[in-house]
Amino acid sequence: MSSSDLGPTIEAAVILPLPPQFTKQKRTPTLKQKICKITLLLVSVLTLSALVFLASVSFSNYNQCDRTCKLKFCSSADCFLSKMASKRSVKKCTCQNGAVLNRKLERVNTTAIDAALVEYCVCNSVECATVQANSAPSVFLHKGPCGHCSNPADFQIYKETALTLTKSSTKAAVASIFSKQKAINQMTKIGLSDKCSECWVGNMQNTLVHCFWTCAFGSRASCENGHLSKCLQCDEDYSGKYFRDCAGMTRRRAGITSDICRQNGEIVDK
Ligand SMILES: *[C@@H]1O[C@H](CO)[C@@H](O)[C@H](O)[C@H]1NC(C)=O
């Protein structure tokens, strides 16, 4: 076979029109394809915003250094509502007095704290005061020193909302992700005093910093098989001391049974 024999065959192949599946045709996308594209775009945008949101909550400070320094150095409930300037690096806080602390707190056993209390908060018609156990508790409000929730009005709200307060405060905790003031407003709307609400919201933001992943992707139920859910246990361990020091009155210390399951002996007998 000579090369000239192949010539015409190749030419013929070039001239032959391409089968239709190889020709480029401009097709207008069908409605189905358009919907598909838009859905894909929306899902990507939503996923991206969710990731940005999770990252920003995880890395937000929520005034954690302020609380960490207060927990270490405050000796009165009033100190918890004043400003304590503190500087922060990624993991450390420099407190006003120069002390450098780990930004994240350690877990604390609040049952042990409450069991060791020797003081009581008692009230007369004018004010409440912290007294030693051996002085006659005339009008007993709660076990432990008085704080910003230690007054008859807040006690009344604790009692009236015993079964719903945990749920309402979880809602406020979600609001506290975006705005501290919004969360405080939600708590005052329930009827708690301004200062007491501020302690609640301080607790919420403390829990946000320490328990965000546990609470965002786990059960937030107040009771699970007779025990606290992981989220509430995390809240208890990391924020329980802050809340006690700021608010004074917890429902357990005041002998109020709530929707949170507690073990025998944890709730004070009045
Ligand atoms: C916390 O303290 C209480 C009372 O002291 C104790 O019974 C309990 O086992 C402790 N819990 C943990 C998790 O250590």
The ligand as an SDF file (V2000), in Angstrom:
LIG
                    3D

 14 14  0  0  0  0  0  0  0  0999 V2000
  -18.9200   16.8720   94.0420 C   0  0  0  0  0  0  0  0  0  0  0  0
  -18.9550   17.0020   95.4380 O   0  0  0  0  0  0  0  0  0  0  0  0
  -19.9000   16.1790   96.0830 C   0  0  0  0  0  0  0  0  0  0  0  0
  -19.9670   16.5750   97.5480 C   0  0  0  0  0  0  0  0  0  0  0  0
  -18.7240   16.8360   98.0940 O   0  0  0  0  0  0  0  0  0  0  0  0
  -19.5220   14.7300   95.8610 C   0  0  0  0  0  0  0  0  0  0  0  0
  -20.4620   13.8710   96.4990 O   0  0  0  0  0  0  0  0  0  0  0  0
  -19.4990   14.4510   94.3610 C   0  0  0  0  0  0  0  0  0  0  0  0
  -19.0610   13.1520   94.1160 O   0  0  0  0  0  0  0  0  0  0  0  0
  -18.5820   15.4470   93.6450 C   0  0  0  0  0  0  0  0  0  0  0  0
  -18.7490   15.2740   92.2250 N   0  0  0  0  0  0  0  0  0  0  0  0
  -17.7230   15.1280   91.4010 C   0  0  0  0  0  0  0  0  0  0  0  0
  -18.0550   14.9770   89.9690 C   0  0  0  0  0  0  0  0  0  0  0  0
  -16.5790   15.1370   91.7860 O   0  0  0  0  0  0  0  0  0  0  0  0
  1  2  1  0
  1 10  1  0
  2  3  1  0
  3  4  1  0
  3  6  1  0
  4  5  1  0
  6  7  1  0
  6  8  1  0
  8  9  1  0
  8 10  1  0
 10 11  1  0
 11 12  1  0
 12 13  1  0
 12 14  2  0
M  END
$$$$
